[in-house]
Amino acid sequence: FFIFEVVNTCLTIKIIIISHLFLFESMFFIKNIVLSKKLKGSVRGKNKEASISILLFTVTIIIAIASLLSDYLNKLFIPIPVLSNDYIIFIGIILLCLNLIISLLALIQMRDSWRVGIKEDDKTELIKSGIFRITRNPYFLSYIVLFLAYILLVANVLIIISSLISFISIHKMIMKEEKYLQALHGGKYLDYKKNVPRYLFI
């Protein structure tokens, strides 16, 4: 198909991934800046889990971009040729689009309850509407979708390892946040937790 011929070029994939990254990070920073001004304070928590997750996520992005921009590094990171076909690349691009949709909905619908990590002094509202009726962690779900997209589009061993480690770190942060939300909202959060999955189906 023509669309597969279009996307199956190294230059096109580079442009798509870098453009996506710009949009994804821009939404994140705009939300943080706007909400920080509104609340007259930082929305960033000081807990180590958030710091580690941000660091590992950054490393994953660096590996993805380095793999795309340098053939030498991509070979060093052990390419996986079986992933490099038209259909898989097309699925990867669809996942990038899905990542933007999920993350945008999460950022908008979380309203003033958005935080980066846990700020224990803040008493935020428990959001249960919109996309939060489908998943308790839509923004983190968007990260998982992003990792899957990178694995398919970058297609090397190191990106798989980095994505897996990043997911484990994010999962640990989510588990700590759940304890915080349970302490903050009590039975209201337990009911929500019982009826809505952590990610999508689990």
N, C-alpha and C positions, 0 to 999 in steps of 0.2 A: 504493500500500500504506500501511497505517496507520503502520508503522514509519518510512517516509519522511516522512510528515506530521509525526511527532513530532520527528525530528531536524532537519527543515528549518525551524527557527526560530532566529533570531539568539541569543536568550537561551539556548536549549538548547546551542548550539555553544559559547557563551562558558563555560557551566558545565562542559561536558565538557573543554574545553581547559585551563581553569584547574585543575580537579580532577586531570586527568592530570598537569599540570606539577607540582602539589604532590606527588603520589605518586612521580613520576620523580625529582625532586630530593631527596625525603625518603630514598628508597632509597640514593641516591648518598652523601648526607651521613652517614647511619647507618652504612653500610659503612666510610666513612673514619674516623669517630669510634671505632667498635668495634675496627677493626684497628689504629688508631694507639695505642689503649690497650693492646692485646695485645702489640704490638711495642715499646711504650714509645718511640715516635718518630713523626715525620711520614711519611705515605705519599706526600707530594707531592714530585715532582721539581722541580728548579730550571731545567730547560731552557726556552728561549724558545718552542720549538714548542708545548709544552703551554700556556703562558701565552697565546699568540696564539689557539690553538684555543678555549680557555675564553672568551676575550674575544669572539671572533666568534660562538660559540654563544650567549653571553649577549645579544649584539646581535640575533641572529635571534629569540630568545624575546621580547625587548622589542618588536621590530617586529610579531610575531604578536599579542601582547597589546594593543599600541597600536592595531593595525588593528581588533581586535574591540571595543575599548572606545570608540573615537572614529570616528564616521562621516566627520568632516572629514579625519582622518589617512588613513583607508582610501581615500578619494577621491584624496588627495594622493599615495598610494603606487600609484595606477593600478590599479583593480580589473580583473579578468578575468572578465566575465560568463559566458563559456562554461563555466567551471569550477563555476559556482554552480547545480548541479542536484542533485536528490535522490540519484541513484545515486553521483555523485562524492563528495558529502558522506558518504554511508554508507561508501564505501570509505575515506575519510579517517579515520573513527571506528574502523573495523576496524584500520587501520594504527597508530593510537594504542594500541589494545589489544595489538597484536603487539609494538610497541615496549616496553611494560611487561614482557611475557613474556620477550623476548630479553634485555633488560637485567637482569632479576631472575635469570635462569639464569646469565648471565655473572658477576654479582656473587657469587652463591653458589658456583658451581663454580670460580671463580678462587681461592677460599680465601685463604690468606695471601700469594699471589703478586700480589694486586691492588695496583697503583700508579697514581698520577695523574701521567703523564709518566715520564721515565726517572730512576731513582735508581741511578747507576752503582756505588755502594758496596754496594748490596744484591744478594745472590746468590739470586734467586728460583727456585722450581721451574718447569719448563716444563710447563704444563697442556695435556694432549692428549685428555682424556676429556670425556664429556657433549657439550654444544653445541660444544665446541672440536674435535670430530671433523667438524663441518660447516663451520665457519668459524674462521679463525685470530684474528679480531677481532670477536667477537660484540657487545661493548659498542659498538664503533664502528659496527657494522652497525645496531644499534638507533638510533644517531644518524641514519643515512641514512634509515631507516624513518620517523623522526620528521620529518625535513625534508620527505619526500614527503607526509606527513600534513598538515603546515602549509601546503604549497603548495596542496593540494586544499581544505582547510578555510578558509584565510585568503584565498586566491585573489587575490593582487595581484602586480604586477611586482616590487616591492621585496623581497618574501619569497622570490621565486625567485632573485633576484640574491644576496641574503644567504645563502640556503641553499647555493647553488653555491660561493660564496667560502668558506663554512664547511667544506664537503666537501673542497675543495682543500687547505685548511689542515690538516684532519684527516688527509688522505692523506699529506701531507708528514711529519706527525708519525709516522704508521705506518711510513713508509719508514725514518725514523731509528731507530725502535724495532726494526725488523727487523735492522738492522745491529748493534744492541746485543745482541739475542738470539742472533744468529749468532756474535758474538764470545764470548758467555757460554756457549752450549750447543754450539757447533761443529756436528759432523756430525748430532747428534741433532736440532737445529733444522732443518738443511737437508733431512733426510728428512721431517720434519713439513711443512715448507714445500712440498715436492714433492707431497705427497699430499693436502693440505688447502688450499682456496682462501683468498685473502686476505679476501674479503668473503663471497660466497655461491657464485657460479658462476665468478668470476674472482679 
